[in-house]
């Protein structure tokens, strides 16, 4: 069983480079046919102006102008040319960079504002607490006065009366 798997793997590896060479060499046979047929092979580049199918120049990111103009070059899909692709990618990339910059600026500002806001809120809370305690003490003293006036004041120790 293991020897059969090894044999199959060896045969597949032996045939793979030959198949890759055939696929790479197949690009020129689609010249003067259709863009869709040419681009079925991912290593091929279609030039609309000349109607040629050629291997994509992988040494360079963009195909050179002497091979095919950017507005005529198609790779991957027939409905997008390299010129539009470059513009679209630049716009998307620029938008992403601007959004990251805005987010970074906003995050920095937000991290500073809560400190000031928290301090202000804490001061206001402390002021309210102090005012509430003052009012509570004032109300207690008023109530105690009224209780004394009408003899309702409770002594601290109820058994103090009996000690004398």
C-alpha positions as CSV (number, residue, x, y, z in Angstrom):
1,X,0.0,0.0,0.0
2,X,2.7,2.5,1.0
3,X,4.8,1.5,-2.1
4,X,1.8,2.2,-4.3
5,X,1.3,5.6,-2.8
6,X,5.0,6.4,-3.3
7,X,4.9,5.3,-6.9
8,X,1.8,7.5,-7.6
9,X,3.5,10.4,-5.9
10,X,6.6,9.9,-8.0
11,X,4.7,9.7,-11.2
12,X,2.7,12.8,-10.4
13,X,5.8,14.8,-9.5
14,X,7.5,13.7,-12.7
15,X,4.5,14.7,-14.8
16,X,3.9,18.0,-13.0
17,X,6.8,20.0,-14.4
18,X,6.0,18.8,-17.9
19,X,2.4,19.9,-17.5
20,X,3.4,23.3,-16.2
21,X,5.7,23.8,-19.2
22,X,2.9,22.8,-21.6
23,X,0.5,25.3,-19.8
24,X,3.0,28.1,-19.9
25,X,3.8,27.5,-23.6
26,X,0.1,27.4,-24.4
27,X,-0.4,31.1,-24.2
28,X,0.7,31.9,-27.8
29,X,-1.7,29.4,-29.3
30,X,-4.7,31.5,-28.2
31,X,-3.5,34.5,-30.2
32,X,-6.2,35.9,-32.5
33,X,-8.9,33.9,-30.6
34,X,-10.9,35.3,-27.6
35,X,-9.8,37.0,-24.4
36,X,-11.8,34.4,-22.3
37,X,-10.0,31.5,-23.9
38,X,-6.6,33.1,-23.3
39,X,-7.3,34.0,-19.7
40,X,-8.4,30.5,-18.7
41,X,-4.7,30.0,-18.1
42,X,-3.6,32.3,-15.3
43,X,-0.1,32.7,-16.7
44,X,-1.4,34.4,-19.8
45,X,-1.9,38.0,-20.6
46,X,-4.3,39.2,-23.3
47,X,-3.6,42.4,-25.3
48,X,-6.8,43.8,-26.8
49,X,-5.2,46.1,-29.3
50,X,-3.2,43.4,-31.0
51,X,-5.4,40.4,-30.2
52,X,-2.4,38.5,-28.9
53,X,-2.2,36.1,-26.0
54,X,1.2,36.0,-24.4
55,X,2.9,34.9,-21.2
56,X,2.6,37.4,-18.4
57,X,6.0,38.9,-17.7
58,X,6.4,37.8,-14.1
59,X,9.8,39.5,-13.7
60,X,7.9,42.9,-13.6
61,X,4.8,43.9,-11.8
62,X,3.2,45.6,-14.8
63,X,3.7,44.5,-18.3
64,X,6.1,46.8,-20.3
65,X,4.6,49.3,-22.8
66,X,6.4,47.7,-25.7
67,X,4.7,44.4,-24.9
68,X,1.2,45.8,-24.5
69,X,-0.2,49.2,-23.4
70,X,-1.8,49.2,-19.9
71,X,-5.2,50.2,-21.2
72,X,-5.2,47.2,-23.6
73,X,-3.7,44.6,-21.2
74,X,-6.0,42.1,-19.6
75,X,-5.1,39.6,-16.9
76,X,-7.4,37.4,-14.8
77,X,-10.7,38.8,-16.2
78,X,-11.4,40.4,-19.6
79,X,-13.5,43.3,-18.4
80,X,-10.8,45.0,-16.3
81,X,-7.7,46.7,-17.9
82,X,-4.5,47.4,-16.0
83,X,-5.0,51.2,-16.1
84,X,-8.4,50.9,-14.4
85,X,-7.1,48.3,-12.0
86,X,-4.2,50.6,-10.9
87,X,-6.5,53.6,-10.4
88,X,-9.0,51.5,-8.5
89,X,-6.3,50.0,-6.3
90,X,-4.8,53.4,-5.6
91,X,-8.2,54.8,-4.6
92,X,-9.0,51.9,-2.3
93,X,-5.5,52.0,-0.8
94,X,-5.6,55.8,-0.3
95,X,-9.1,55.5,1.3
96,X,-7.8,52.8,3.7
97,X,-4.8,54.9,4.6
98,X,-7.0,58.0,5.2
99,X,-9.4,56.0,7.3
100,X,-6.5,54.6,9.4
101,X,-5.1,58.1,9.9
102,X,-8.5,59.5,11.0
103,X,-9.0,56.5,13.3
104,X,-5.5,57.0,14.9
105,X,-6.2,60.8,15.4
106,X,-9.6,60.2,16.9
107,X,-8.3,57.5,19.2
108,X,-5.6,59.8,20.5
109,X,-8.1,62.6,21.1
110,X,-10.6,60.3,22.8
111,X,-7.9,58.9,25.1
112,X,-7.1,62.5,26.3
113,X,-10.7,63.7,26.6
114,X,-12.0,61.1,29.0
115,X,-9.2,62.0,31.4
116,X,-10.5,65.6,31.5
117,X,-14.1,64.6,31.5
118,X,-13.5,62.0,34.2
119,X,-11.8,64.6,36.4
120,X,-14.6,67.1,35.8
121,X,-17.2,64.5,36.6
122,X,-15.3,63.4,39.8
123,X,-15.1,67.1,41.0
124,X,-18.8,67.6,40.3
125,X,-19.7,64.4,42.1
126,X,-17.5,65.4,45.1
127,X,-19.2,68.9,45.2
128,X,-22.7,67.3,45.1
129,X,-21.7,64.8,47.9
130,X,-20.4,67.7,50.0
131,X,-23.6,69.8,49.4
132,X,-25.8,66.7,50.2
133,X,-24.0,66.2,53.5
134,X,-24.3,69.8,54.4
135,X,-28.0,69.7,53.6
136,X,-28.4,66.5,55.6
137,X,-26.6,68.0,58.6
138,X,-28.7,71.2,58.3
139,X,-31.9,69.1,58.2
140,X,-30.8,67.0,61.2
141,X,-30.1,70.1,63.2
142,X,-33.5,71.6,62.3
143,X,-35.3,68.4,63.2
144,X,-33.3,68.2,66.5
145,X,-34.4,71.8,67.3
146,X,-38.0,71.0,66.7
147,X,-37.8,67.8,68.8
148,X,-36.2,69.8,71.7
149,X,-38.8,72.5,71.4
150,X,-41.7,70.0,71.7
151,X,-39.9,67.7,74.1
152,X,-39.5,64.8,71.7
153,X,-35.8,64.8,71.8
154,X,-34.4,61.4,72.5
155,X,-31.6,61.2,74.9
156,X,-28.5,59.4,74.0
157,X,-28.8,56.9,76.8
158,X,-32.4,56.2,77.9
159,X,-31.3,54.9,81.3
160,X,-29.5,58.1,82.2
161,X,-32.8,59.3,83.9
162,X,-32.6,56.5,86.5
163,X,-29.0,57.0,87.5
164,X,-29.6,60.2,89.6
